[in-house]
Amino acid sequence: MDKIMQNEITGTIVGITYRNESTGYTIFRCEIRDEKKPITVVGCTLAREGELVTARGKWRIDPKFGQQFAGESIIAARPDSPGAIESYLASGVIPGIGPGLAKRIVKRFGAETLNLMDKDPAIIGTVPGVGKKRVEQIKAAWVEQAASRRIMLFLSNQNIGGALALRIYKRYGDSAIEVIQSNPYQLVKDVRGVGFRTVDEIARDMGVPETSAQRIEAGIRYALSEATGRGHCGLNRSAMIQRSAEALNLHQGWIEPVLEAMASSPTPGFVHTVLPDANEVYLDNRLYDAEMRASKALRKMVGAAPPWSCDQSRAREIVARAEKGAGVALAEEQFAACIMALTNRVSILTGGPGTGKTSTLNVILRALREVHAQVVMGAPTGKAAKRMKETTGHESSTLARLVGMGMTGEAEPKEINGDILVIDESSMIDITMLDKVLLSIQKGAAILFVGDVDQLPSVGAGQVLADLIDSQAIPTTRLTKVFRQAATSAIIRNAHRINKGEGIEPNSAKGEASDFYFIERENPEDIAAMIVKLVTKTIPEKIGCSPEDVQVLSPMRKSVTGTEALNSALQGVMNPSPVAKISRLGGRIGTGDRVLATTNNYSVGAMNGESGVVKEIDSEGATVTVTIDGNDLEYPIGDADQLALAYAMTIHKSQGSQFPAVVIPVSTQHYMMLNRSIFYTAVTRASKFCVVVGQRKALELAIRNTRAEPRLTTLRHRLEAWGRAV
């Protein structure tokens, strides 16, 4: 078979070019049969020179280093020939054994060298020139090396290889096999990247009964974790039992006793809270505590005076001067919002596009300067913070940076020093972030939440802005008037029509300028083809922008019109031959590719949902440099799985961002995700131009459907209960 078609090679390592000891990423030379020269292999392994390895992956051409084999799984076997054994021992795998001693050892013991050392490493003491001290050093290192080899072989037999196997080994060390054999489901809790389904297969192969308490507990945690991933803070008890039973493929009767045992154990990790309409079960007490602390903190703020002294009469005078200074004429509801912000310690400003939130905020900031209030401004994402600075002229930071999330040595959130914290894009705040913010603001400080409550709720657990407004406990102004200048935009007009459940406007007649179009296509393949054409040719030519300024937003990842397929298609046209690239499951990432951070990585400085461009891939240095908001962030190559292509992204991931042009596929393939808030959020991401491509039936369904899954939270209930009490 032609080697380009092979996806597995076997050979002996003859040289290590590079190894990152923290991630296991290795570049090595390997001798394989029928090849005149050693080949270059890259991948994650602990294998040493002289070892026989079997690598599964694929061939690639690196623009800088030439032909390589990218191994997604590399399994090492013990060398069995004297020459290979000598190379192995001389590689430095065992401290105390260098090339000279390796030669003498193999000369004495031959092909049986490693087997004899396994039985008794002290046998090295019989080799001339090896003293007692060196024997003890070699003996200790051999035992440790044998343990790591045994663990990696055990993991490979469980179909776990590459970076994941190394993460497991580094997490548990010599006790890895013992931990997995005693309770394989422990991996789900302890090791990033190990999911319940993967471990369930391992456990089944190990003979763990499907009704074992270990498996059922893991299934319960999995069901709750899945719910948290969908935004719930917990689950109603009966729903949790049902979802757990479905995940485990067991009758619900098996779930109840395990749940009771978990709840009654000394450290259950579960909290039950009984509300008027819910008996909620939490995965652990962090979300429960966050809701409790946040509700208590907000209760203390409502009705309290802000740090500056300002009654209604003085506030009206100050706002009138600020309005004049800003050169704007506020509508009545905007003026009321300014009074609200000046006279309350906590308040909310919400409204859709074109209703004047930014103008109102700028007047509020002028008024706050007049009362000498120290203002701190923040937003959930880097892009939102950057846009906040551009529209207000005031410095702005991410909330994560303000509260010190991920900073080394920070046991508690750091204090936010200011008289008032103004938070933009507040619909994106999850309950964990709200809790940290409320813990961080200095004593007596005020908060103003600004955002569009009709957009999608946070990616993380909770629906903070909606809960705060719906509780009717927090002073709130909702801007509803669409200003004349904004109403000239078809994007804004259609956004409000969508939000009201009305159909979109017909396309403008030929020759008439518009910034919003619907292109009808029925076949998913035709939708995808049209999207590629729009992004790469039609839109750039029509509005004079770069293809890089056009963002595709899809409701889902899977399907022909999902982000995965569209990313592959767009990458093939927009960046077909990058200078450098790395292979990954199902595709590749190369220099010049648009990418998205899929998880918070505090050591790198990237937050989940932030997007940028791959600037450099250094195979020898094992790093991927990504430019995000003007900052070069350096990912270890072992963490490259935290990056996803971003030519197309899910609508959820686009929250807090604005793009010059947006293209949105609508198809019945997305049936489960077709609802009004998703579609409304997508349309409002476009600042200059928006095109919807797809089936009219799917479009009408999305606008009509308001039945998004309600999130189970308790923040609203707690604030409502307090409001009734006072």
Secondary structure as UniProt FT lines:
FT   HELIX           3..5
FT   STRAND          8..19
FT   TURN            21..23
FT   STRAND          25..32
FT   TURN            33..34
FT   STRAND          39..44
FT   TURN            49..50
FT   STRAND          52..62
FT   TURN            63..65
FT   STRAND          66..77
FT   HELIX           82..90
FT   TURN            91..92
FT   TURN            95..96
FT   HELIX           99..109
FT   HELIX           110..112
FT   HELIX           113..119
FT   HELIX           121..126
FT   TURN            128..129
FT   HELIX           132..157
FT   TURN            158..159
FT   HELIX           162..172
FT   HELIX           173..175
FT   HELIX           176..182
FT   TURN            184..185
FT   HELIX           186..190
FT   TURN            192..193
FT   HELIX           196..205
FT   TURN            206..207
FT   TURN            210..211
FT   HELIX           213..229
FT   TURN            230..231
FT   STRAND          235..236
FT   HELIX           237..248
FT   HELIX           252..254
FT   HELIX           255..264
FT   STRAND          271..275
FT   TURN            276..277
FT   STRAND          278..282
FT   HELIX           285..301
FT   TURN            302..303
FT   HELIX           312..326
FT   HELIX           332..343
FT   STRAND          346..351
FT   TURN            353..354
FT   HELIX           357..370
FT   TURN            371..372
FT   STRAND          375..379
FT   HELIX           382..392
FT   STRAND          397..398
FT   HELIX           399..403
FT   TURN            404..406
FT   TURN            408..409
FT   STRAND          420..423
FT   HELIX           426..428
FT   HELIX           431..440
FT   TURN            443..444
FT   STRAND          446..451
FT   TURN            453..454
FT   HELIX           464..470
FT   TURN            471..472
FT   STRAND          476..479
FT   HELIX           484..487
FT   HELIX           490..499
FT   TURN            500..501
FT   TURN            510..511
FT   STRAND          516..520
FT   HELIX           524..533
FT   HELIX           534..538
FT   HELIX           539..543
FT   HELIX           547..549
FT   STRAND          550..554
FT   TURN            560..561
FT   HELIX           563..574
FT   STRAND          581..584
FT   TURN            585..586
FT   STRAND          587..590
FT   TURN            591..592
FT   STRAND          594..597
FT   TURN            602..605
FT   TURN            608..609
FT   STRAND          611..618
FT   TURN            619..622
FT   STRAND          623..628
FT   TURN            629..630
FT   STRAND          631..636
FT   HELIX           637..642
FT   STRAND          643..645
FT   STRAND          648..650
FT   HELIX           652..654
FT   TURN            655..656
FT   STRAND          659..666
FT   HELIX           668..673
FT   HELIX           676..683
FT   TURN            684..685
FT   STRAND          686..694
FT   HELIX           696..704
FT   HELIX           715..725
//
